[in-house]
Amino acid sequence: MPDLFADLTFALTLALGETGRRDSNLDRAKILMDSCTKFVSPAGRREFLVVTRPQVLSKVQRNL
């Protein structure tokens, strides 16, 4: 039986503002990444792609 969680690529769109919500997607992204490292083996994580606006890229890089 094939491993359904082998060689996964994750894609995350990340906004830090202008979403209509009071909080930042950055907080939720940290929780998501913690869950990913807890429940998906390192062998199963091929790539984790983060898509964000160029204006906030350096902040996202520092925080993730």
PDB file of N, CA, C and O in Angstrom:
ATOM      1  N   MET A   1       0.847  -1.179   0.000  1.00  0.00           N
ATOM      2  CA  MET A   1       0.000   0.000   0.000  1.00  0.00           C
ATOM      3  C   MET A   1       0.900   1.253   0.000  1.00  0.00           C
ATOM      4  O   MET A   1       1.814   1.343   0.819  1.00  0.00           O
ATOM      5  N   PRO A   2       0.660   2.202  -0.888  1.00  0.00           N
ATOM      6  CA  PRO A   2       1.501   3.402  -0.952  1.00  0.00           C
ATOM      7  C   PRO A   2       1.270   4.307   0.253  1.00  0.00           C
ATOM      8  O   PRO A   2       0.179   4.347   0.822  1.00  0.00           O
ATOM      9  N   ASP A   3       2.316   5.028   0.626  1.00  0.00           N
ATOM     10  CA  ASP A   3       2.224   6.001   1.706  1.00  0.00           C
ATOM     11  C   ASP A   3       1.585   7.277   1.158  1.00  0.00           C
ATOM     12  O   ASP A   3       2.173   7.951   0.313  1.00  0.00           O
ATOM     13  N   LEU A   4       0.394   7.607   1.632  1.00  0.00           N
ATOM     14  CA  LEU A   4      -0.327   8.768   1.119  1.00  0.00           C
ATOM     15  C   LEU A   4       0.311  10.088   1.527  1.00  0.00           C
ATOM     16  O   LEU A   4       0.029  11.125   0.925  1.00  0.00           O
ATOM     17  N   PHE A   5       1.169  10.059   2.545  1.00  0.00           N
ATOM     18  CA  PHE A   5       1.796  11.281   3.034  1.00  0.00           C
ATOM     19  C   PHE A   5       3.270  11.359   2.663  1.00  0.00           C
ATOM     20  O   PHE A   5       4.037  12.053   3.330  1.00  0.00           O
ATOM     21  N   ALA A   6       3.670  10.670   1.626  1.00  0.00           N
ATOM     22  CA  ALA A   6       5.058  10.718   1.186  1.00  0.00           C
ATOM     23  C   ALA A   6       5.239  11.808   0.144  1.00  0.00           C
ATOM     24  O   ALA A   6       4.407  11.979  -0.747  1.00  0.00           O
ATOM     25  N   ASP A   7       6.330  12.538   0.267  1.00  0.00           N
ATOM     26  CA  ASP A   7       6.739  13.499  -0.749  1.00  0.00           C
ATOM     27  C   ASP A   7       5.696  14.597  -0.987  1.00  0.00           C
ATOM     28  O   ASP A   7       5.324  14.866  -2.129  1.00  0.00           O
ATOM     29  N   LEU A   8       5.231  15.223   0.084  1.00  0.00           N
ATOM     30  CA  LEU A   8       4.218  16.270  -0.029  1.00  0.00           C
ATOM     31  C   LEU A   8       4.841  17.636  -0.253  1.00  0.00           C
ATOM     32  O   LEU A   8       5.916  17.935   0.267  1.00  0.00           O
ATOM     33  N   THR A   9       4.161  18.452  -1.024  1.00  0.00           N
ATOM     34  CA  THR A   9       4.501  19.854  -1.164  1.00  0.00           C
ATOM     35  C   THR A   9       3.344  20.658  -0.589  1.00  0.00           C
ATOM     36  O   THR A   9       2.192  20.478  -0.984  1.00  0.00           O
ATOM     37  N   PHE A  10       3.659  21.535   0.338  1.00  0.00           N
ATOM     38  CA  PHE A  10       2.647  22.384   0.960  1.00  0.00           C
ATOM     39  C   PHE A  10       2.743  23.776   0.360  1.00  0.00           C
ATOM     40  O   PHE A  10       3.841  24.266   0.095  1.00  0.00           O
ATOM     41  N   ALA A  11       1.610  24.409   0.146  1.00  0.00           N
ATOM     42  CA  ALA A  11       1.576  25.790  -0.339  1.00  0.00           C
ATOM     43  C   ALA A  11       0.701  26.596   0.604  1.00  0.00           C
ATOM     44  O   ALA A  11      -0.426  26.209   0.914  1.00  0.00           O
ATOM     45  N   LEU A  12       1.234  27.718   1.055  1.00  0.00           N
ATOM     46  CA  LEU A  12       0.536  28.547   2.026  1.00  0.00           C
ATOM     47  C   LEU A  12       0.513  29.981   1.521  1.00  0.00           C
ATOM     48  O   LEU A  12       1.563  30.572   1.268  1.00  0.00           O
ATOM     49  N   THR A  13      -0.680  30.540   1.373  1.00  0.00           N
ATOM     50  CA  THR A  13      -0.784  31.968   1.070  1.00  0.00           C
ATOM     51  C   THR A  13      -0.854  32.694   2.405  1.00  0.00           C
ATOM     52  O   THR A  13      -1.616  32.312   3.293  1.00  0.00           O
ATOM     53  N   LEU A  14      -0.063  33.729   2.536  1.00  0.00           N
ATOM     54  CA  LEU A  14       0.090  34.376   3.833  1.00  0.00           C
ATOM     55  C   LEU A  14      -0.057  35.885   3.690  1.00  0.00           C
ATOM     56  O   LEU A  14       0.707  36.532   2.975  1.00  0.00           O
ATOM     57  N   ALA A  15      -1.057  36.437   4.386  1.00  0.00           N
ATOM     58  CA  ALA A  15      -1.276  37.884   4.399  1.00  0.00           C
ATOM     59  C   ALA A  15      -1.073  38.394   5.821  1.00  0.00           C
ATOM     60  O   ALA A  15      -1.507  37.760   6.782  1.00  0.00           O
ATOM     61  N   LEU A  16      -0.423  39.525   5.949  1.00  0.00           N
ATOM     62  CA  LEU A  16      -0.186  40.095   7.276  1.00  0.00           C
ATOM     63  C   LEU A  16      -1.151  41.217   7.608  1.00  0.00           C
ATOM     64  O   LEU A  16      -1.183  41.689   8.745  1.00  0.00           O
ATOM     65  N   GLY A  17      -1.908  41.635   6.672  1.00  0.00           N
ATOM     66  CA  GLY A  17      -2.876  42.701   6.900  1.00  0.00           C
ATOM     67  C   GLY A  17      -3.842  42.785   5.740  1.00  0.00           C
ATOM     68  O   GLY A  17      -3.742  42.038   4.767  1.00  0.00           O
ATOM     69  N   GLU A  18      -4.767  43.698   5.859  1.00  0.00           N
ATOM     70  CA  GLU A  18      -5.755  43.945   4.805  1.00  0.00           C
ATOM     71  C   GLU A  18      -6.579  42.710   4.462  1.00  0.00           C
ATOM     72  O   GLU A  18      -6.965  42.508   3.310  1.00  0.00           O
ATOM     73  N   THR A  19      -6.845  41.883   5.477  1.00  0.00           N
ATOM     74  CA  THR A  19      -7.652  40.689   5.244  1.00  0.00           C
ATOM     75  C   THR A  19      -9.065  40.832   5.795  1.00  0.00           C
ATOM     76  O   THR A  19      -9.920  39.984   5.542  1.00  0.00           O
ATOM     77  N   GLY A  20      -9.315  41.907   6.550  1.00  0.00           N
ATOM     78  CA  GLY A  20     -10.615  42.071   7.191  1.00  0.00           C
ATOM     79  C   GLY A  20     -10.679  41.393   8.551  1.00  0.00           C
ATOM     80  O   GLY A  20     -11.698  41.472   9.238  1.00  0.00           O
ATOM     81  N   ARG A  21      -9.602  40.731   8.943  1.00  0.00           N
ATOM     82  CA  ARG A  21      -9.536  40.087  10.263  1.00  0.00           C
ATOM     83  C   ARG A  21      -8.667  40.924  11.183  1.00  0.00           C
ATOM     84  O   ARG A  21      -7.815  41.688  10.729  1.00  0.00           O
ATOM     85  N   ARG A  22      -8.891  40.772  12.477  1.00  0.00           N
ATOM     86  CA  ARG A  22      -8.115  41.532  13.449  1.00  0.00           C
ATOM     87  C   ARG A  22      -6.716  40.963  13.637  1.00  0.00           C
ATOM     88  O   ARG A  22      -5.785  41.703  13.955  1.00  0.00           O
ATOM     89  N   ASP A  23      -6.558  39.663  13.446  1.00  0.00           N
ATOM     90  CA  ASP A  23      -5.264  39.039  13.697  1.00  0.00           C
ATOM     91  C   ASP A  23      -4.491  38.817  12.403  1.00  0.00           C
ATOM     92  O   ASP A  23      -5.006  39.038  11.307  1.00  0.00           O
ATOM     93  N   SER A  24      -3.272  38.383  12.550  1.00  0.00           N
ATOM     94  CA  SER A  24      -2.385  38.176  11.408  1.00  0.00           C
ATOM     95  C   SER A  24      -2.368  36.713  11.001  1.00  0.00           C
ATOM     96  O   SER A  24      -2.439  35.829  11.855  1.00  0.00           O
ATOM     97  N   ASN A  25      -2.277  36.455   9.723  1.00  0.00           N
ATOM     98  CA  ASN A  25      -2.128  35.080   9.252  1.00  0.00           C
ATOM     99  C   ASN A  25      -0.806  34.471   9.719  1.00  0.00           C
ATOM    100  O   ASN A  25      -0.655  33.250   9.722  1.00  0.00           O
ATOM    101  N   LEU A  26       0.136  35.300  10.108  1.00  0.00           N
ATOM    102  CA  LEU A  26       1.431  34.823  10.569  1.00  0.00           C
ATOM    103  C   LEU A  26       1.282  33.943  11.810  1.00  0.00           C
ATOM    104  O   LEU A  26       1.965  32.927  11.934  1.00  0.00           O
ATOM    105  N   ASP A  27       0.405  34.323  12.716  1.00  0.00           N
ATOM    106  CA  ASP A  27       0.165  33.515  13.913  1.00  0.00           C
ATOM    107  C   ASP A  27      -0.388  32.137  13.541  1.00  0.00           C
ATOM    108  O   ASP A  27       0.045  31.119  14.083  1.00  0.00           O
ATOM    109  N   ARG A  28      -1.333  32.114  12.625  1.00  0.00           N
ATOM    110  CA  ARG A  28      -1.904  30.838  12.190  1.00  0.00           C
ATOM    111  C   ARG A  28      -0.881  30.013  11.418  1.00  0.00           C
ATOM    112  O   ARG A  28      -0.885  28.785  11.505  1.00  0.00           O
ATOM    113  N   ALA A  29      -0.009  30.672  10.665  1.00  0.00           N
ATOM    114  CA  ALA A  29       1.020  29.955   9.908  1.00  0.00           C
ATOM    115  C   ALA A  29       1.983  29.228  10.851  1.00  0.00           C
ATOM    116  O   ALA A  29       2.402  28.105  10.570  1.00  0.00           O
ATOM    117  N   LYS A  30       2.326  29.861  11.954  1.00  0.00           N
ATOM    118  CA  LYS A  30       3.208  29.227  12.933  1.00  0.00           C
ATOM    119  C   LYS A  30       2.559  27.961  13.494  1.00  0.00           C
ATOM    120  O   LYS A  30       3.225  26.938  13.648  1.00  0.00           O
ATOM    121  N   ILE A  31       1.271  28.028  13.796  1.00  0.00           N
ATOM    122  CA  ILE A  31       0.544  26.860  14.298  1.00  0.00           C
ATOM    123  C   ILE A  31       0.509  25.770  13.237  1.00  0.00           C
ATOM    124  O   ILE A  31       0.718  24.596  13.542  1.00  0.00           O
ATOM    125  N   LEU A  32       0.245  26.152  11.997  1.00  0.00           N
ATOM    126  CA  LEU A  32       0.213  25.184  10.901  1.00  0.00           C
ATOM    127  C   LEU A  32       1.561  24.492  10.727  1.00  0.00           C
ATOM    128  O   LEU A  32       1.620  23.276  10.546  1.00  0.00           O
ATOM    129  N   MET A  33       2.636  25.260  10.780  1.00  0.00           N
ATOM    130  CA  MET A  33       3.968  24.667  10.614  1.00  0.00           C
ATOM    131  C   MET A  33       4.315  23.747  11.788  1.00  0.00           C
ATOM    132  O   MET A  33       4.940  22.706  11.589  1.00  0.00           O
ATOM    133  N   ASP A  34       3.918  24.116  12.997  1.00  0.00           N
ATOM    134  CA  ASP A  34       4.130  23.238  14.151  1.00  0.00           C
ATOM    135  C   ASP A  34       3.393  21.910  13.953  1.00  0.00           C
ATOM    136  O   ASP A  34       3.939  20.842  14.227  1.00  0.00           O
ATOM    137  N   SER A  35       2.154  21.988  13.478  1.00  0.00           N
ATOM    138  CA  SER A  35       1.380  20.767  13.223  1.00  0.00           C
ATOM    139  C   SER A  35       2.019  19.925  12.136  1.00  0.00           C
ATOM    140  O   SER A  35       2.068  18.699  12.234  1.00  0.00           O
ATOM    141  N   CYS A  36       2.502  20.584  11.112  1.00  0.00           N
ATOM    142  CA  CYS A  36       3.138  19.879  10.000  1.00  0.00           C
ATOM    143  C   CYS A  36       4.366  19.113  10.485  1.00  0.00           C
ATOM    144  O   CYS A  36       4.553  17.950  10.130  1.00  0.00           O
ATOM    145  N   THR A  37       5.199  19.758  11.293  1.00  0.00           N
ATOM    146  CA  THR A  37       6.399  19.075  11.770  1.00  0.00           C
ATOM    147  C   THR A  37       6.059  17.979  12.766  1.00  0.00           C
ATOM    148  O   THR A  37       6.818  17.021  12.916  1.00  0.00           O
ATOM    149  N   LYS A  38       4.931  18.107  13.445  1.00  0.00           N
ATOM    150  CA  LYS A  38       4.527  17.091  14.421  1.00  0.00           C
ATOM    151  C   LYS A  38       3.910  15.862  13.747  1.00  0.00           C
ATOM    152  O   LYS A  38       4.181  14.731  14.150  1.00  0.00           O
ATOM    153  N   PHE A  39       3.089  16.083  12.729  1.00  0.00           N
ATOM    154  CA  PHE A  39       2.294  14.984  12.179  1.00  0.00           C
ATOM    155  C   PHE A  39       2.765  14.449  10.826  1.00  0.00           C
ATOM    156  O   PHE A  39       2.303  13.391  10.400  1.00  0.00           O
ATOM    157  N   VAL A  40       3.661  15.142  10.147  1.00  0.00           N
ATOM    158  CA  VAL A  40       4.164  14.665   8.859  1.00  0.00           C
ATOM    159  C   VAL A  40       5.661  14.419   9.014  1.00  0.00           C
ATOM    160  O   VAL A  40       6.408  15.316   9.406  1.00  0.00           O
ATOM    161  N   SER A  41       6.085  13.222   8.711  1.00  0.00           N
ATOM    162  CA  SER A  41       7.497  12.882   8.885  1.00  0.00           C
ATOM    163  C   SER A  41       8.377  13.730   7.973  1.00  0.00           C
ATOM    164  O   SER A  41       7.923  14.184   6.923  1.00  0.00           O
ATOM    165  N   PRO A  42       9.628  13.946   8.365  1.00  0.00           N
ATOM    166  CA  PRO A  42      10.533  14.729   7.514  1.00  0.00           C
ATOM    167  C   PRO A  42      10.647  14.167   6.092  1.00  0.00           C
ATOM    168  O   PRO A  42      10.789  14.925   5.133  1.00  0.00           O
ATOM    169  N   ALA A  43      10.585  12.863   5.964  1.00  0.00           N
ATOM    170  CA  ALA A  43      10.665  12.252   4.638  1.00  0.00           C
ATOM    171  C   ALA A  43       9.445  12.605   3.788  1.00  0.00           C
ATOM    172  O   ALA A  43       9.525  12.608   2.560  1.00  0.00           O
ATOM    173  N   GLY A  44       8.331  12.898   4.426  1.00  0.00           N
ATOM    174  CA  GLY A  44       7.106  13.222   3.704  1.00  0.00           C
ATOM    175  C   GLY A  44       6.994  14.668   3.289  1.00  0.00           C
ATOM    176  O   GLY A  44       6.159  15.009   2.451  1.00  0.00           O
ATOM    177  N   ARG A  45       7.830  15.534   3.865  1.00  0.00           N
ATOM    178  CA  ARG A  45       7.767  16.966   3.562  1.00  0.00           C
ATOM    179  C   ARG A  45       8.783  17.307   2.487  1.00  0.00           C
ATOM    180  O   ARG A  45       9.974  17.444   2.766  1.00  0.00           O
ATOM    181  N   ARG A  46       8.313  17.439   1.273  1.00  0.00           N
ATOM    182  CA  ARG A  46       9.216  17.764   0.167  1.00  0.00           C
ATOM    183  C   ARG A  46       9.517  19.255   0.120  1.00  0.00           C
ATOM    184  O   ARG A  46      10.677  19.666   0.103  1.00  0.00           O
ATOM    185  N   GLU A  47       8.455  20.060   0.100  1.00  0.00           N
ATOM    186  CA  GLU A  47       8.605  21.509   0.011  1.00  0.00           C
ATOM    187  C   GLU A  47       7.506  22.171   0.827  1.00  0.00           C
ATOM    188  O   GLU A  47       6.420  21.620   1.008  1.00  0.00           O
ATOM    189  N   PHE A  48       7.813  23.355   1.311  1.00  0.00           N
ATOM    190  CA  PHE A  48       6.802  24.183   1.962  1.00  0.00           C
ATOM    191  C   PHE A  48       6.907  25.560   1.312  1.00  0.00           C
ATOM    192  O   PHE A  48       7.815  26.331   1.622  1.00  0.00           O
ATOM    193  N   LEU A  49       5.984  25.861   0.420  1.00  0.00           N
ATOM    194  CA  LEU A  49       6.002  27.106  -0.341  1.00  0.00           C
ATOM    195  C   LEU A  49       5.125  28.149   0.350  1.00  0.00           C
ATOM    196  O   LEU A  49       3.972  27.877   0.683  1.00  0.00           O
ATOM    197  N   VAL A  50       5.668  29.321   0.558  1.00  0.00           N
ATOM    198  CA  VAL A  50       4.926  30.409   1.172  1.00  0.00           C
ATOM    199  C   VAL A  50       4.791  31.529   0.147  1.00  0.00           C
ATOM    200  O   VAL A  50       5.783  32.002  -0.408  1.00  0.00           O
ATOM    201  N   VAL A  51       3.561  31.942  -0.094  1.00  0.00           N
ATOM    202  CA  VAL A  51       3.274  33.013  -1.051  1.00  0.00           C
ATOM    203  C   VAL A  51       2.759  34.206  -0.255  1.00  0.00           C
ATOM    204  O   VAL A  51       1.775  34.111   0.478  1.00  0.00           O
ATOM    205  N   THR A  52       3.452  35.335  -0.420  1.00  0.00           N
ATOM    206  CA  THR A  52       3.055  36.546   0.289  1.00  0.00           C
ATOM    207  C   THR A  52       3.406  37.770  -0.545  1.00  0.00           C
ATOM    208  O   THR A  52       4.054  37.656  -1.586  1.00  0.00           O
ATOM    209  N   ARG A  53       2.984  38.917  -0.093  1.00  0.00           N
ATOM    210  CA  ARG A  53       3.262  40.164  -0.806  1.00  0.00           C
ATOM    211  C   ARG A  53       4.730  40.549  -0.630  1.00  0.00           C
ATOM    212  O   ARG A  53       5.292  40.341   0.446  1.00  0.00           O
ATOM    213  N   PRO A  54       5.353  41.098  -1.650  1.00  0.00           N
ATOM    214  CA  PRO A  54       6.764  41.487  -1.552  1.00  0.00           C
ATOM    215  C   PRO A  54       7.036  42.454  -0.402  1.00  0.00           C
ATOM    216  O   PRO A  54       8.118  42.431   0.185  1.00  0.00           O
ATOM    217  N   GLN A  55       6.065  43.301  -0.078  1.00  0.00           N
ATOM    218  CA  GLN A  55       6.253  44.304   0.966  1.00  0.00           C
ATOM    219  C   GLN A  55       6.443  43.692   2.359  1.00  0.00           C
ATOM    220  O   GLN A  55       7.006  44.339   3.242  1.00  0.00           O
ATOM    221  N   VAL A  56       5.988  42.472   2.562  1.00  0.00           N
ATOM    222  CA  VAL A  56       6.086  41.850   3.895  1.00  0.00           C
ATOM    223  C   VAL A  56       7.008  40.635   3.897  1.00  0.00           C
ATOM    224  O   VAL A  56       7.109  39.934   4.904  1.00  0.00           O
ATOM    225  N   LEU A  57       7.667  40.389   2.797  1.00  0.00           N
ATOM    226  CA  LEU A  57       8.496  39.189   2.668  1.00  0.00           C
ATOM    227  C   LEU A  57       9.566  39.086   3.757  1.00  0.00           C
ATOM    228  O   LEU A  57       9.739  38.017   4.342  1.00  0.00           O
ATOM    229  N   SER A  58      10.276  40.161   4.035  1.00  0.00           N
ATOM    230  CA  SER A  58      11.342  40.078   5.038  1.00  0.00           C
ATOM    231  C   SER A  58      10.778  39.763   6.423  1.00  0.00           C
ATOM    232  O   SER A  58      11.400  39.018   7.180  1.00  0.00           O
ATOM    233  N   LYS A  59       9.631  40.308   6.764  1.00  0.00           N
ATOM    234  CA  LYS A  59       9.015  40.000   8.063  1.00  0.00           C
ATOM    235  C   LYS A  59       8.599  38.530   8.135  1.00  0.00           C
ATOM    236  O   LYS A  59       8.797  37.872   9.156  1.00  0.00           O
ATOM    237  N   VAL A  60       8.028  38.026   7.057  1.00  0.00           N
ATOM    238  CA  VAL A  60       7.628  36.620   7.013  1.00  0.00           C
ATOM    239  C   VAL A  60       8.848  35.715   7.145  1.00  0.00           C
ATOM    240  O   VAL A  60       8.816  34.732   7.886  1.00  0.00           O
ATOM    241  N   GLN A  61       9.916  36.039   6.436  1.00  0.00           N
ATOM    242  CA  GLN A  61      11.138  35.239   6.520  1.00  0.00           C
ATOM    243  C   GLN A  61      11.695  35.225   7.941  1.00  0.00           C
ATOM    244  O   GLN A  61      12.101  34.169   8.427  1.00  0.00           O
ATOM    245  N   ARG A  62      11.720  36.357   8.607  1.00  0.00           N
ATOM    246  CA  ARG A  62      12.232  36.425   9.979  1.00  0.00           C
ATOM    247  C   ARG A  62      11.402  35.601  10.947  1.00  0.00           C
ATOM    248  O   ARG A  62      11.940  34.995  11.874  1.00  0.00           O
ATOM    249  N   ASN A  63      10.093  35.577  10.734  1.00  0.00           N
ATOM    250  CA  ASN A  63       9.198  34.922  11.685  1.00  0.00           C
ATOM    251  C   ASN A  63       8.990  33.438  11.435  1.00  0.00           C
ATOM    252  O   ASN A  63       8.645  32.699  12.357  1.00  0.00           O
ATOM    253  N   LEU A  64       9.191  33.000  10.218  1.00  0.00           N
ATOM    254  CA  LEU A  64       8.992  31.578   9.944  1.00  0.00           C
ATOM    255  C   LEU A  64      10.317  30.848   9.844  1.00  0.00           C
ATOM    256  O   LEU A  64      10.340  29.638   9.616  1.00  0.00           O
TER     257      LEU A  64
END
